[in-house]
Amino acid sequence: MNWIALMPVLETIADKDLPLKRDLELLAELLAATIREQAGIATAEQIESIRELALSYVQGSNPEAGKMLAKSLSGLDPATTVALVRGFGYFSHLSNIAEDLHHNRRRRAHKIAGSGPQRGSIAAAINTLTGRGVKAAEIIAMLGESLIAPVLTAHPTEVKRKTILDSHRAVAQLLAERDRYAMTPEELSDNKAALERVLLALWQTREIRTFKLTVQDEIENGAAYFRNTFLHELPRLYLDLEDKLAGLCEQNISLPNFIQVGSWIGGDRDGNPFVTGDVLRYAVSRQSGIALDYYYQQCMKLENELSMSTRIVDVDSALQALANSATDEKDRKSEEPYRLAVSAVRARIFATAVKIGTFHHQLHDVANAAEYANAQELLDDLAVIAASLKAHGAALLANGRLRRLQRAVSVFGFYLAPLDMRQYSGMHEKVISELFTHAGLEEYMRLDEASRRAVLLRELSSARPLTSAYVEYSEDVQKELDIYRAASEVQARYGASVLPNYIISNCDSVSDMLEVAVLMKEVGLVQLAPKLSSKINIIPLFETIPDLRSAGKIMTELFAIPQWRNLLGCRDDVQEVMLGYSDSNKDGGYLTSNWELYKAELTLVEVFQAANFKMRLFHGRGGTVGRGGGPAHDAILAQPAGSVNGQIRITEQGEVITAKYADREVGRRNLEILIAATLEASFPEASPPLNDVMERRQLMEKLSLSAYQAYRDLVYATPDFITYFREATPINEIPSLNIGSRPAARKSTNSIGDLRAIPWVFSWSQCRLMLPGWYGFGTAISEYLKEAGDEGLALLQQLYRDWPFFNSTISNMDMVLAKSDIAIAARYSELVQDQELAQRIFTRIKAEWQRTVDAVQAISKHGELLADNPMLARSLDNRLPYLDPLNHLQVELLKRLRSGEASEDVQHAVHLTINGIAAGLRNSG
């Protein structure tokens, strides 16, 4: 059973990609052998015959292949069905691992060859900027005032269990060993045997969780990326950048902590009733334990390295004093003051962890040490060690592990990651209303916006509390108040940096912002004296099309309030604004969402400049194009001039976190991309002439209006469209996958408006339509070209070449269309019970899909999709023969399930297909 030999892309593969071919062949061989051994030769041969049919279907070499494939799949017994789904799904997972390794391999080869910095690297960005005449001192000054932050969220699209992800890391490590080292035949044999063991363990491990994830599980899953990647790579990235800039300036550079990795996991309670005050406390405590454990382990390694003897070297008096404070083996290490000094530091780290409650045991040699009051005290001790090393001929040692540890402590503190809090504006309104009622104040719900602002500002000026210990509040209000108390406690213990932000979902008025300020005042997070100040940034999230259009007006009105201006004055004059991509997409479609976001940013730039405040945009881009995703480098460069200026935060969620940060080298690359793109966007090239700008905007407004109408007509105005969606996609089966703690909808209704954007996008990707990533664009372009003709097409082609926003919009759509398959989507339409409804809607979708493909190809002047993205094209060619059968099989299984064959085997197989399809598509889940 040779799963690779028939794949044409690998028969004509370029020399540079031969190592990828080698890895894929090895993994396919081992996987096939595992299936033969575990499922039997007959099952393996049946799987192979189906794979060959799928290959014929993908290549188009057999017109009847699709029907034959469907017939073969419909007749499979349960055991073979599960084996087929698992085999094809695992090949998708293994392909991802091999491709990530190959990307690392190609980047290393590029560096070794001395071919210059690659696009997206920090070195390339610095070269670009210096080429534009930007001085190194200007870059350093920009970074000194910057904040760049990818923020991990728990949004549920990551299907794989942590156990499976750990096994994937083991496969990646074993493949990397074969690539990095010249192995003897015996070592190669051992390595292959180790791969066989991992694959066998994978085959015998259940891929899908049998239990619903808790928020605590999500916290643990998110923390794994810090342990595996961020704690190791972020300090190295800082130090490498400092050294690069020092070379340009010919002086030492010390950069502030301008790039941080944040988290929502444990603080985001928007629609998630399981995030409570206790969960928030747990999240911070767990994160703290990971940070302190890392410092402790690094100190143990540092003790082994710093073995210098006082018989050979001198030490500073401060170092000797630190060494004298050690209690661990003082007699045995009396001549080794550096070891004793590090031992003293290690003991205090342990004592700190015990005090905070992150370590629940004690060791005899460190139990009596004094804990650190804060991370700065630890940094001070590490600085004593570094200064002595540098002063006495050991600067090389100071610049190794110790320097990385110093930067790690500086970046991650005692809390690991700054945690954002988030809640829906309607809940704040409910809490304020109940507090007002019990306090004998106004009936808040009956007040208009102006009156609400007035009474909230009154409360922000009064030291009188709204809450009372003598009142029993409703359960919802008690939970909300406990969250605020927990936030105050956590900040008191770890410092303000641990909980820096509070985000208000569905913010559509100034009163939404003031409500949160009043609730924070109740626990001292907003203080009135000696002057109005807030310990937490209060951030509006504008996420629907109407909200985006109102963003400028709301911020203008907010800045006109003296109390708010005073509050921002205490926070370095920085106001953050979050923009929601996925809800605006679900609300208005792909093109309109992108354009309204762009316009909102333009308006906000003007509003902030007029108010003389600094703006930081937080982009809720997620990972998929339907949620605003796509290549981060191009997306950042496509932002309007003046909207970045060194300040940007971006959400990372679901399966995209794994793709970007599970591998250390890939994680390092993605962090570099964020820095590089932010630097370039903060020093933009000269703007086009004003008349060109106006022409662009007028054209985009016209196209957006047309696309919006087409999208809304289908999704919101077509009778029974929600029925088509629920029956032609696996939306009803996804919640039982146990991929997240949060419900799929804010409310238990059958409305698309109440459905969360993530399951909306995830479901369309499963049926290979990817509708949120393109629908409406084809109609917009078609209608425009009917009026403008060849001249209009030439203008669109020019914008594609010259305007990063338009280029990024088209390129992302190109990627989504390449991953779609209208023939497979047609099979999903067969699941709709009312076939007249199915044909009526699917015919419209199919026609729009073709119009959109034609439009993208005409504008890009490419004869095929992904013509300018050969890496992704190759990747899809590799995996489609394994991905497409999963879709066909999912259709058959959904038919069985919905016809009443609701056995555990069928349900399990459906879940496996969802898992495999998500893996094959990667960033379309």
Order of alpha helices (4+ residues) and beta strands (2+ residues): alpha-alpha-alpha-alpha-alpha-alpha-alpha-beta-alpha-alpha-alpha-alpha-beta-alpha-alpha-alpha-alpha-alpha-beta-alpha-alpha-alpha-beta-alpha-beta-beta-beta-alpha-alpha-beta-alpha-alpha-beta-alpha-beta-alpha-alpha-alpha-alpha-alpha-alpha-alpha-alpha-alpha-alpha-alpha
